[in-house]
Amino acid sequence: MDSINMHIQNSEIETDTTKEFRLKEINLAERLADQNNIDSLRLKTMKTKAALLNSYYPDSAKAYIEKYIKLSRTKKDTFHLGNAIRNLGLYDHYHANNDKDALICLDEAKIIFENKKDSLEVVYTQLLISDVLEKSNAYFEMESINTDALDFLKNSDMTYYYEIIYNNFGISYRNTYDFDSSLKYYNLAYKLSEDKENKAIIANNIGLTLISKGDYEAAIAVLKKTEKQTSNSSTQAKILDNLGLAYFRMKDNKSLEYFKKGYDLRKSNQIKDDLIISSIHLSDYYKDTDPGLSKKYALEAYQGATDINRIDDRLEALKLLTGLCSGMESRQYFFRYSTLNDSITKVRQSNKNTFAKNKYDYKEAKASEAEKSLQLAKSENQRLVMAFVIFVVVLIVFIMYWRHKKEKQLTAVRNEARLQNEKQLEKYKTETRLSKKVHDELANDVFNTMTFAELKDLSDKDNKEVLLNYLDKIYKGSRNISRENSSVDTGVNYPDQLRDVIKGYKSDAVNVMSNGIDTIDWNATEPGKKIVVYRVLQELLVNMKKHSKSTIVVIRFQMNDDKIQIDYSDNGIGIAKNDLTLKNGLQNVETRIESINGTYTFESVPEKGFKVSFSFPK
């Protein structure tokens, strides 16, 4: 067993070894695992060998990966099944030029890892999907998959993955012409990167984005600084070529010097894919001054792009050749351009449709899974139901005891009210309201549930369903009371908690919408003010739910100079003059806002809705 693991480890060493040595080592490991019939090690060797074949021996990769998939299914090993299917997706992308099948495989692998709750494998697979989408020019879909990846990285310290995701956002936004957002995420990636060469690559991307934005001087400054910070030939060539591009856009003849340096460096180091870009730039440079030389570079770019199947570069070269040639030759190049462009447009649209369908199917599967879970929960047997009833009864006894104890304390608070500050008074009001809610909204329901359980035959299916409905009502009532009186997290999770309390009042009958939460710098806002905002909105939403008969509620957040402004509006019945209950609720709102030096306005017309606007210093 130790010798098998030793051979596997030897095969995974990338530095100071040859691909032949690594293949020999993994073959030895596989032979020993087969001889000893150890399934876990057989799968482990297949995982390493599949990746090795995909990288260096693609002609042998597909058949081996399919063998790996088959054994993983037979042994019901979902971790290796996800890895095997992911390897097949990589084969389709890099070697078969079939990005549609690649997306299907990678999405299937992602779902397998999601079901295993293996967040890091999910994120790695999502980043591979992002690479495929980038190649397909599906930049909006690329942004979407990287956003999903961020969700899976919550509470993770995997800085390297954050760096890749932010760099991907930079690529996506640059190619959708949102240059400011692109620069924002490139800079985030640059700050996170701890690797010298990675930082140089990201800095080069920043320079290219500044060129696209038209800020050539800033681009040149970034690229010249970065040129001195990398020893990697490929990165150096990129920087030199982009310096040439910046000067070319400025109509500065220095561009030729940098274009040629980049071209020569790529040619001497046989960097074939980037050499195509240099040839295109040189063709563009000579287009007006030396058409013959321009055509030479354009033909060189077209041939190189054809050899390694770089579709976009082939199109760019054909576009140049169409303009540089005349007569029949020009028409032939234009025909090739049109045919290729139509073909790749259809393929890429198909890839986008595949990605969208996979995402829709996944959401549908999750919804179906949730529905099954709900049905299972509703079919609990009688013994579990009675156990839950006993639990609720004990809970109510405890609550009533707690209520009695608190009422004694509240009596003392009333007698000493002159000495109590505003915060203590607010605590008293909250506890009183909580006690009343427990008595009014839960006690009767529990009594009715207990009576029903005593008098009815719970083995009867219909009676059991009625009892479940009673219990569900008690549970929801308890949950709502808990939510309305729970503590407020004023830390980094505050915006999400604020969103959750607003969403909590959305239903089939009422559409509650919010806008601008993320425009506020909550980290710079005092914790006490955050609590007031949370409680004020909670008070308004509770009043809306109880009294307003609204169908639409809109809450907007915005910065107004150095103040935070929040506007609430609904389309309900407004406040009637004799509605003392609602007016008392608004007094609580007024008191809270005044406690943080805020100002407010109320606007209400009976049957025409209700509006509140308040602001306070940040």
C-alpha positions as CSV (number, residue, x, y, z in Angstrom):
1,M,0.0,0.0,0.0
2,D,2.9,2.4,0.9
3,S,4.6,1.6,-2.4
4,I,1.4,2.4,-4.4
5,N,1.1,5.8,-2.7
6,M,4.8,6.4,-3.3
7,H,4.4,5.8,-7.0
8,I,1.3,8.0,-7.1
9,Q,3.2,10.8,-5.4
10,N,6.2,10.4,-7.8
11,S,3.8,10.7,-10.8
12,E,2.4,14.0,-9.4
13,I,5.8,15.8,-9.2
14,E,5.8,18.4,-12.0
15,T,9.3,20.0,-11.5
16,D,12.5,18.2,-12.4
17,T,10.7,15.3,-14.0
18,T,9.6,14.3,-17.5
19,K,6.1,13.3,-18.6
20,E,7.5,9.8,-19.5
21,F,8.8,9.3,-15.9
22,R,5.4,10.5,-14.5
23,L,3.5,8.1,-16.8
24,K,5.8,5.2,-15.8
25,E,5.2,5.8,-12.1
26,I,1.4,6.0,-12.4
27,N,1.3,2.8,-14.5
28,L,3.3,1.0,-11.7
29,A,0.9,2.3,-9.1
30,E,-2.1,1.2,-11.1
31,R,-0.6,-2.3,-11.7
32,L,0.0,-2.8,-8.0
33,A,-3.5,-1.5,-7.1
34,D,-5.1,-4.0,-9.6
35,Q,-2.9,-6.9,-8.3
36,N,-3.9,-6.2,-4.7
37,N,-7.6,-5.5,-5.7
38,I,-7.8,-2.3,-3.5
39,D,-10.6,-0.3,-5.0
40,S,-9.8,2.9,-3.2
41,L,-6.3,2.9,-4.6
42,R,-7.4,1.9,-8.0
43,L,-9.7,4.9,-8.1
44,K,-6.9,7.1,-6.7
45,T,-4.5,6.0,-9.4
46,M,-7.1,6.5,-12.1
47,K,-7.8,10.1,-10.9
48,T,-4.1,11.0,-11.3
49,K,-3.6,9.1,-14.6
50,A,-6.7,10.6,-16.2
51,A,-5.4,14.1,-15.4
52,L,-1.9,13.2,-16.7
53,L,-3.3,11.8,-20.0
54,N,-5.5,14.8,-20.5
55,S,-2.4,17.1,-20.2
56,Y,0.2,15.2,-22.1
57,Y,-1.4,12.2,-24.0
58,P,-4.8,13.4,-25.2
59,D,-5.1,10.6,-27.8
60,S,-5.3,8.1,-25.0
61,A,-7.3,10.3,-22.6
62,K,-10.9,9.8,-23.6
63,A,-11.1,6.0,-23.5
64,Y,-9.3,6.0,-20.2
65,I,-11.5,8.6,-18.6
66,E,-14.6,6.6,-19.7
67,K,-13.1,3.6,-18.0
68,Y,-12.6,5.7,-14.9
69,I,-16.2,6.9,-15.0
70,K,-17.5,3.3,-15.3
71,L,-15.5,2.0,-12.3
72,S,-16.6,5.1,-10.2
73,R,-20.3,4.3,-11.0
74,T,-19.8,0.6,-10.3
75,K,-18.3,1.4,-6.9
76,K,-20.8,4.2,-6.2
77,D,-18.0,6.5,-5.3
78,T,-19.4,10.0,-6.0
79,F,-16.2,11.9,-5.3
80,H,-14.3,10.0,-8.1
81,L,-17.4,10.1,-10.3
82,G,-17.4,13.9,-10.1
83,N,-13.6,14.0,-10.9
84,A,-14.0,11.6,-13.8
85,I,-16.9,13.4,-15.4
86,R,-15.0,16.7,-14.9
87,N,-12.0,15.3,-16.7
88,L,-14.2,14.3,-19.6
89,G,-15.5,17.9,-19.7
90,L,-11.9,19.2,-19.8
91,Y,-11.1,16.7,-22.6
92,D,-14.1,18.0,-24.6
93,H,-13.0,21.6,-24.1
94,Y,-9.3,21.4,-24.7
95,H,-8.9,18.6,-27.2
96,A,-12.3,17.9,-28.9
97,N,-13.2,21.6,-29.3
98,N,-16.7,20.6,-28.2
99,D,-17.6,23.3,-25.6
100,K,-21.3,22.3,-25.6
101,D,-20.5,18.8,-24.3
102,A,-17.8,20.3,-22.0
103,L,-20.4,22.5,-20.3
104,I,-22.8,19.5,-19.9
105,C,-20.1,17.4,-18.2
106,L,-18.7,20.2,-16.0
107,D,-22.2,21.1,-14.9
108,E,-23.0,17.4,-14.0
109,A,-19.7,17.2,-12.0
110,K,-20.6,20.5,-10.2
111,I,-24.0,19.1,-9.1
112,I,-22.3,15.9,-7.8
113,F,-20.0,17.9,-5.7
114,E,-22.8,20.2,-4.5
115,N,-24.7,17.1,-3.3
116,K,-21.6,16.0,-1.4
117,K,-21.4,19.5,0.0
118,D,-17.8,19.7,-1.1
119,S,-17.6,23.5,-1.6
120,L,-14.0,23.7,-2.8
121,E,-14.6,21.1,-5.5
122,V,-17.7,23.0,-6.5
123,V,-15.8,26.2,-6.8
124,Y,-13.0,24.6,-8.8
125,T,-15.5,23.2,-11.2
126,Q,-17.3,26.5,-11.5
127,L,-14.0,28.2,-12.4
128,L,-13.5,25.6,-15.2
129,I,-17.0,26.4,-16.5
130,S,-16.0,30.1,-16.4
131,D,-13.0,29.3,-18.7
132,V,-15.2,27.6,-21.2
133,L,-17.7,30.5,-21.2
134,E,-14.9,33.0,-21.7
135,K,-13.7,31.1,-24.8
136,S,-17.3,31.2,-26.0
137,N,-17.4,35.0,-25.5
138,A,-20.3,34.4,-23.1
139,Y,-19.3,37.1,-20.7
140,F,-22.6,37.7,-19.0
141,E,-22.9,34.0,-18.2
142,M,-19.3,34.1,-17.1
143,E,-20.1,36.8,-14.6
144,S,-23.1,34.7,-13.3
145,I,-21.0,31.5,-12.7
146,N,-18.3,33.5,-10.8
147,T,-21.0,35.1,-8.7
148,D,-22.3,31.6,-7.8
149,A,-18.7,30.6,-6.9
150,L,-18.4,33.5,-4.5
151,D,-21.5,32.3,-2.7
152,F,-19.9,28.9,-2.2
153,L,-16.7,30.6,-0.8
154,K,-18.5,32.4,2.0
155,N,-16.7,32.0,5.3
156,S,-13.7,30.5,3.5
157,D,-10.1,31.7,3.6
158,M,-9.2,30.4,0.2
159,T,-7.5,33.6,-1.0
160,Y,-6.3,32.0,-4.2
161,Y,-9.8,31.3,-5.4
162,Y,-10.9,34.8,-4.6
163,E,-8.0,36.1,-6.6
164,I,-9.1,34.0,-9.7
165,I,-12.8,35.0,-9.3
166,Y,-12.0,38.7,-9.1
167,N,-9.7,38.4,-12.1
168,N,-12.5,36.6,-14.0
169,F,-14.9,39.5,-13.1
170,G,-12.3,41.9,-14.5
171,I,-12.2,39.9,-17.8
172,S,-16.0,39.7,-18.0
173,Y,-16.6,43.4,-17.3
174,R,-13.8,44.5,-19.7
175,N,-15.4,42.6,-22.5
176,T,-18.8,44.0,-21.8
177,Y,-17.4,47.5,-21.8
178,D,-17.9,48.2,-18.1
179,F,-14.3,49.4,-17.7
180,D,-14.7,50.9,-14.2
181,S,-16.0,47.7,-12.7
182,S,-13.3,45.8,-14.5
183,L,-10.6,47.9,-13.0
184,K,-12.2,47.6,-9.5
185,Y,-12.1,43.8,-9.6
186,Y,-8.6,43.6,-11.2
187,N,-7.3,45.8,-8.4
188,L,-9.0,43.5,-5.8
189,A,-7.3,40.5,-7.4
190,Y,-4.0,42.3,-7.4
191,K,-4.2,43.1,-3.7
192,L,-5.0,39.5,-2.9
193,S,-2.3,37.9,-5.0
194,E,0.7,36.7,-3.1
195,D,2.6,35.4,-6.2
196,K,5.0,37.8,-8.1
197,E,4.2,36.4,-11.5
198,N,0.4,36.3,-10.9
199,K,0.5,40.0,-9.8
200,A,2.4,40.8,-13.1
201,I,-0.4,39.1,-15.1
202,I,-3.1,40.9,-13.3
203,A,-1.2,44.3,-13.7
204,N,-1.0,43.6,-17.4
205,N,-4.8,43.0,-17.5
206,I,-5.2,46.4,-15.7
207,G,-3.0,48.0,-18.4
208,L,-5.1,46.4,-21.2
209,T,-8.3,47.6,-19.6
210,L,-7.0,51.2,-19.4
211,I,-6.2,51.0,-23.1
212,S,-9.7,49.8,-23.8
213,K,-11.0,52.7,-21.7
214,G,-8.8,55.2,-23.7
215,D,-6.6,56.2,-20.7
216,Y,-3.4,55.5,-22.6
217,E,-1.0,57.5,-20.4
218,A,-2.1,55.6,-17.3
219,A,-1.9,52.3,-19.1
220,I,1.7,53.0,-20.2
221,A,2.7,53.9,-16.6
222,V,1.2,50.6,-15.2
223,L,2.8,48.5,-18.0
224,K,6.3,50.0,-17.8
225,K,6.3,49.5,-14.0
226,T,5.2,45.9,-14.4
227,E,7.7,45.2,-17.1
228,K,10.5,45.4,-14.5
229,Q,8.7,43.1,-12.0
230,T,8.5,39.9,-14.1
231,S,11.0,37.4,-15.5
232,N,8.5,35.3,-17.2
233,S,8.9,35.5,-21.0
234,S,5.2,35.0,-21.8
235,T,4.2,37.8,-19.4
236,Q,7.0,40.1,-20.6
237,A,5.9,39.6,-24.2
238,K,2.3,40.5,-23.3
239,I,3.4,43.7,-21.5
240,L,5.6,44.7,-24.5
241,D,2.8,44.1,-27.0
242,N,0.3,46.0,-24.9
243,L,2.8,48.9,-24.6
244,G,3.0,48.9,-28.4
245,L,-0.9,48.9,-28.5
246,A,-1.1,51.9,-26.2
247,Y,1.4,53.9,-28.2
248,F,-0.3,52.8,-31.5
249,R,-3.7,54.1,-30.2
250,M,-1.9,57.4,-29.4
251,K,-0.5,57.5,-32.9
252,D,3.0,57.4,-31.5
253,N,5.7,55.7,-33.6
254,K,7.2,54.2,-30.4
255,S,4.6,51.5,-30.9
256,L,6.6,49.7,-33.6
257,E,9.6,49.2,-31.2
258,Y,7.4,47.5,-28.6
259,F,5.4,45.5,-31.1
260,K,8.6,44.1,-32.6
261,K,10.1,43.3,-29.2
262,G,7.0,41.4,-28.2
263,Y,6.9,39.6,-31.5
264,D,10.6,38.6,-31.3
265,L,10.3,37.4,-27.7
266,R,7.3,35.3,-28.6
267,K,8.9,33.8,-31.7
268,S,12.2,32.9,-29.9
269,N,10.3,31.2,-27.1
270,Q,7.7,29.6,-29.4
271,I,4.7,31.1,-27.7
272,K,2.5,30.3,-30.6
273,D,-0.9,31.5,-29.4
274,D,0.4,34.9,-28.3
275,L,2.6,35.2,-31.5
276,I,-0.7,35.4,-33.4
277,I,-1.7,38.6,-31.5
278,S,1.7,40.2,-32.3
279,S,1.3,39.4,-36.0
280,I,-2.2,41.0,-36.0
281,H,-0.9,44.1,-34.3
282,L,2.1,44.4,-36.7
283,S,-0.3,43.9,-39.7
284,D,-2.5,46.7,-38.3
285,Y,0.5,48.9,-37.9
286,Y,1.8,48.5,-41.5
287,K,-1.7,48.6,-43.0
288,D,-1.5,52.1,-44.4
289,T,2.3,52.5,-44.8
290,D,3.4,49.1,-46.2
291,P,0.4,47.0,-47.4
292,G,2.7,44.2,-48.6
293,L,4.3,43.7,-45.2
294,S,1.0,44.1,-43.5
295,K,-0.4,41.3,-45.6
296,K,2.6,39.1,-44.7
297,Y,1.9,39.5,-41.0
298,A,-1.9,39.0,-41.6
299,L,-1.3,35.7,-43.5
300,E,1.1,34.6,-40.7
301,A,-1.6,35.3,-38.1
302,Y,-4.2,33.5,-40.1
303,Q,-2.1,30.4,-40.5
304,G,-1.1,30.3,-36.9
305,A,-4.7,30.7,-35.7
306,T,-5.8,28.0,-38.1
307,D,-3.1,25.6,-36.8
308,I,-4.3,25.9,-33.2
309,N,-7.9,26.6,-33.9
310,R,-8.1,30.2,-32.5
311,I,-11.4,31.2,-34.0
312,D,-11.4,34.9,-33.0
313,D,-7.9,35.5,-34.2
314,R,-8.7,33.8,-37.5
315,L,-11.6,36.2,-37.9
316,E,-9.4,39.2,-37.1
317,A,-6.8,38.1,-39.6
318,L,-9.4,37.5,-42.3
319,K,-10.8,40.9,-41.7
320,L,-7.4,42.4,-42.3
321,L,-6.8,40.3,-45.4
322,T,-10.2,41.3,-46.8
323,G,-9.2,45.0,-46.6
324,L,-5.6,44.5,-47.8
325,C,-6.5,42.5,-50.9
326,S,-8.6,43.4,-53.9
327,G,-10.8,41.7,-56.5
328,M,-11.4,38.0,-56.3
329,E,-8.8,37.5,-53.6
330,S,-10.6,40.0,-51.3
331,R,-14.0,38.4,-52.0
332,Q,-12.6,34.9,-51.1
333,Y,-11.3,36.2,-47.8
334,F,-14.6,37.9,-47.1
335,F,-16.5,34.7,-47.9
336,R,-14.3,32.7,-45.4
337,Y,-14.8,35.4,-42.8
338,S,-18.6,35.4,-43.2
339,T,-18.9,31.6,-43.2
340,L,-16.6,31.2,-40.1
341,N,-18.3,34.1,-38.3
342,D,-21.8,32.6,-38.9
343,S,-20.7,29.2,-37.8
344,I,-19.0,30.3,-34.5
345,T,-21.9,32.6,-33.7
346,K,-24.3,29.6,-33.8
347,V,-21.9,27.4,-31.8
348,R,-21.5,30.1,-29.1
349,Q,-25.2,30.7,-28.9
350,S,-25.7,27.0,-28.5
351,N,-23.2,27.0,-25.7
352,K,-25.0,29.9,-24.0
353,N,-28.3,28.0,-24.3
354,T,-26.7,24.9,-22.8
355,F,-25.4,26.9,-19.8
356,A,-28.8,28.5,-19.3
357,K,-30.7,25.2,-19.6
358,N,-28.3,23.5,-17.1
359,K,-28.9,26.3,-14.6
360,Y,-32.7,26.2,-15.1
361,D,-32.8,22.4,-14.8
362,Y,-30.7,22.6,-11.6
363,K,-33.2,25.1,-10.0
364,E,-36.1,22.9,-11.0
365,A,-34.4,19.8,-9.5
366,K,-33.8,21.7,-6.3
367,A,-37.5,22.9,-6.2
368,S,-38.6,19.3,-6.7
369,E,-36.3,18.1,-4.0
370,A,-37.7,20.7,-1.6
371,E,-41.3,19.6,-2.4
372,K,-40.4,16.0,-1.7
373,S,-38.9,17.0,1.6
374,L,-42.0,19.0,2.5
375,Q,-44.3,16.0,1.7
376,L,-42.1,13.7,3.8
377,A,-42.3,16.1,6.8
378,K,-46.1,16.2,6.5
379,S,-46.3,12.4,6.7
380,E,-44.7,12.0,10.2
381,N,-46.2,9.2,12.3
382,Q,-48.5,9.7,15.3
383,R,-45.8,9.0,17.9
384,L,-43.6,11.9,16.6
385,V,-46.6,14.2,16.4
386,M,-47.5,13.5,20.0
387,A,-43.9,14.0,21.1
388,F,-43.9,17.4,19.4
389,V,-47.2,18.3,21.2
390,I,-45.6,17.4,24.5
391,F,-42.6,19.6,23.6
392,V,-44.9,22.5,22.7
393,V,-46.9,22.1,26.0
394,V,-43.6,22.2,28.0
395,L,-42.5,25.2,26.0
396,I,-45.8,27.1,26.7
397,V,-45.6,26.2,30.5
398,F,-42.1,27.7,30.5
399,I,-43.2,30.8,28.6
400,M,-46.1,31.3,31.0
401,Y,-43.8,31.0,34.0
402,W,-41.4,33.4,32.3
403,R,-44.2,35.8,31.6
404,H,-45.4,35.7,35.2
405,K,-41.8,36.4,36.4
406,K,-41.4,39.2,33.9
407,E,-44.7,40.8,34.9
408,K,-43.4,41.2,38.4
409,Q,-40.3,42.8,37.1
410,L,-42.3,45.1,34.9
411,T,-44.4,46.2,37.9
412,A,-41.2,47.3,39.6
413,V,-40.2,49.1,36.4
414,R,-43.5,51.0,36.4
415,N,-43.0,52.1,40.0
416,E,-39.5,53.4,39.2
417,A,-40.4,54.8,35.8
418,R,-39.2,58.3,36.7
419,L,-35.6,56.9,37.1
420,Q,-35.6,54.8,34.0
421,N,-33.9,56.0,30.8
422,E,-35.3,55.7,27.4
423,K,-33.5,52.4,26.7
424,Q,-35.0,50.7,29.7
425,L,-38.5,52.0,28.7
426,E,-38.0,50.5,25.3
427,K,-37.1,47.2,26.8
428,Y,-40.2,47.2,28.9
429,K,-42.4,47.9,25.8
430,T,-40.7,45.1,23.9
431,E,-41.2,42.6,26.7
432,T,-44.9,43.7,27.2
433,R,-45.5,43.3,23.5
434,L,-43.8,39.9,23.5
435,S,-45.9,38.7,26.5
436,K,-49.1,39.8,24.8
437,K,-48.1,38.1,21.6
438,V,-47.4,34.8,23.4
439,H,-50.8,35.0,25.2
440,D,-52.9,36.2,22.2
441,E,-51.3,34.3,19.4
442,L,-50.0,31.1,20.9
443,A,-51.9,30.1,24.1
444,N,-55.3,29.6,22.4
445,D,-53.8,27.7,19.5
446,V,-52.0,25.4,21.9
447,F,-55.1,24.8,24.0
448,N,-57.1,24.0,20.8
449,T,-54.4,21.6,19.6
450,M,-54.2,19.8,23.0
451,T,-58.1,19.4,23.1
452,F,-58.1,18.1,19.5
453,A,-55.4,15.6,20.3
454,E,-57.3,14.3,23.3
455,L,-60.7,14.0,21.7
456,K,-59.9,12.8,18.2
457,D,-58.6,9.5,16.8
458,L,-55.1,10.4,15.6
459,S,-54.8,7.2,13.7
460,D,-57.3,8.6,11.3
461,K,-55.5,10.2,8.3
462,D,-57.7,13.3,8.1
463,N,-57.4,13.9,11.8
464,K,-53.6,13.6,11.6
465,E,-53.5,16.1,8.8
466,V,-55.7,18.6,10.8
467,L,-53.3,18.1,13.8
468,L,-50.3,18.8,11.5
469,N,-51.9,22.0,10.3
470,Y,-52.5,23.1,13.9
471,L,-48.9,22.4,14.8
472,D,-47.6,24.2,11.7
473,K,-49.6,27.2,12.7
474,I,-48.1,27.1,16.2
475,Y,-44.6,26.8,14.8
476,K,-45.0,29.7,12.4
477,G,-46.4,31.9,15.2
478,S,-43.5,31.0,17.4
479,R,-41.0,31.7,14.6
480,N,-42.5,35.1,13.8
481,I,-42.4,36.2,17.5
482,S,-38.8,35.0,17.7
483,R,-37.9,36.9,14.5
484,E,-39.5,40.1,15.6
485,N,-37.7,40.2,18.9
486,S,-34.3,38.6,18.0
487,S,-31.0,40.4,18.5
488,V,-29.6,42.3,15.6
489,D,-26.2,41.4,14.2
490,T,-24.5,44.8,13.5
491,G,-21.4,43.3,12.0
492,V,-20.4,42.4,8.4
493,N,-23.6,40.3,8.0
494,Y,-25.9,43.3,8.8
495,P,-26.9,44.0,5.1
496,D,-27.9,40.3,4.6
497,Q,-29.9,40.4,7.9
498,L,-31.6,43.6,6.8
499,R,-32.5,42.0,3.5
500,D,-33.8,38.9,5.2
501,V,-36.2,40.8,7.5
502,I,-37.6,42.7,4.5
503,K,-38.0,39.5,2.5
504,G,-39.7,37.9,5.5
505,Y,-42.8,40.0,4.9
506,K,-43.1,39.2,1.2
507,S,-45.9,36.8,0.3
508,D,-48.2,35.8,-2.5
509,A,-50.4,38.7,-1.6
510,V,-47.8,41.3,-0.9
511,N,-44.7,42.1,-3.0
512,V,-42.0,43.8,-0.8
513,M,-39.1,45.3,-2.8
514,S,-35.9,47.0,-1.6
515,N,-33.4,49.0,-3.5
516,G,-30.0,50.4,-2.6
517,I,-29.0,48.5,0.6
518,D,-25.5,47.9,-0.9
519,T,-25.0,51.6,-1.7
520,I,-24.7,52.3,2.1
521,D,-21.3,51.9,3.8
522,W,-22.8,50.0,6.8
523,N,-19.4,49.3,8.2
524,A,-19.0,53.0,8.8
525,T,-22.4,53.3,10.5
526,E,-22.7,53.2,14.3
527,P,-24.1,49.8,15.6
528,G,-26.8,51.6,17.6
529,K,-28.1,53.4,14.4
530,K,-28.1,50.1,12.5
531,I,-30.4,48.6,15.3
532,V,-32.7,51.6,15.0
533,V,-33.0,51.2,11.2
534,Y,-33.7,47.5,11.6
535,R,-36.4,48.0,14.3
536,V,-38.0,51.0,12.5
537,L,-38.4,49.0,9.3
538,Q,-39.6,46.0,11.3
539,E,-42.3,48.2,13.0
540,L,-43.4,49.6,9.7
541,L,-43.6,46.2,8.0
542,V,-45.5,44.7,11.0
543,N,-48.1,47.6,10.8
544,M,-48.3,47.1,7.1
545,K,-49.0,43.4,7.5
546,K,-51.7,43.9,10.2
547,H,-53.5,47.1,9.0
548,S,-52.6,48.4,5.6
549,K,-54.0,45.8,3.1
550,S,-51.1,46.7,0.8
551,T,-50.2,44.7,-2.2
552,I,-46.9,46.6,-3.0
553,V,-44.3,47.9,-0.6
554,V,-41.1,49.7,-1.7
555,I,-38.1,50.5,0.6
556,R,-35.3,52.6,-0.9
557,F,-31.9,53.3,0.7
558,Q,-29.6,56.2,-0.5
559,M,-26.9,58.5,0.7
560,N,-27.8,62.2,0.8
561,D,-24.6,64.2,1.4
562,D,-23.4,62.8,4.7
563,K,-26.8,61.4,5.8
564,I,-28.4,58.0,5.2
565,Q,-32.0,58.4,3.9
566,I,-34.6,55.7,3.9
567,D,-38.0,56.0,2.1
568,Y,-40.9,53.6,2.8
569,S,-44.1,53.6,0.7
570,D,-47.0,51.2,0.3
571,N,-50.3,51.3,-1.7
572,G,-52.5,50.4,1.3
573,I,-55.5,52.1,2.9
574,G,-53.4,54.7,4.7
575,I,-54.1,55.8,8.3
576,A,-57.6,56.6,9.4
577,K,-58.0,59.5,11.9
578,N,-59.5,57.2,14.5
579,D,-57.0,54.4,14.1
580,L,-55.3,54.8,17.5
581,T,-53.5,51.4,17.3
582,L,-51.6,52.3,14.2
583,K,-50.8,55.8,15.5
584,N,-49.3,54.3,18.7
585,G,-47.1,52.1,16.5
586,L,-45.9,55.2,14.6
587,Q,-45.1,56.9,18.0
588,N,-42.6,54.0,18.5
589,V,-41.1,54.8,15.1
590,E,-40.8,58.5,15.9
591,T,-39.1,57.8,19.3
592,R,-36.6,55.5,17.7
593,I,-35.7,57.9,14.9
594,E,-35.4,60.9,17.3
595,S,-33.0,58.8,19.5
596,I,-30.4,58.9,16.7
597,N,-30.8,62.6,15.9
598,G,-32.9,61.7,12.8
599,T,-35.7,63.6,11.1
600,Y,-38.8,62.1,9.5
601,T,-42.0,62.9,7.6
602,F,-45.2,60.8,7.4
603,E,-47.6,61.2,4.5
604,S,-50.9,59.3,4.4
605,V,-54.1,59.7,2.5
606,P,-57.0,57.3,3.4
607,E,-57.3,54.6,0.7
608,K,-54.3,56.0,-1.2
609,G,-51.3,54.6,0.6
610,F,-48.8,55.5,3.3
611,K,-45.3,57.0,3.0
612,V,-42.5,57.5,5.6
613,S,-39.2,59.2,4.8
614,F,-36.4,59.5,7.5
615,S,-32.8,60.4,7.5
616,F,-30.0,60.5,10.1
617,P,-26.3,61.3,10.2
618,K,-24.1,58.3,9.3
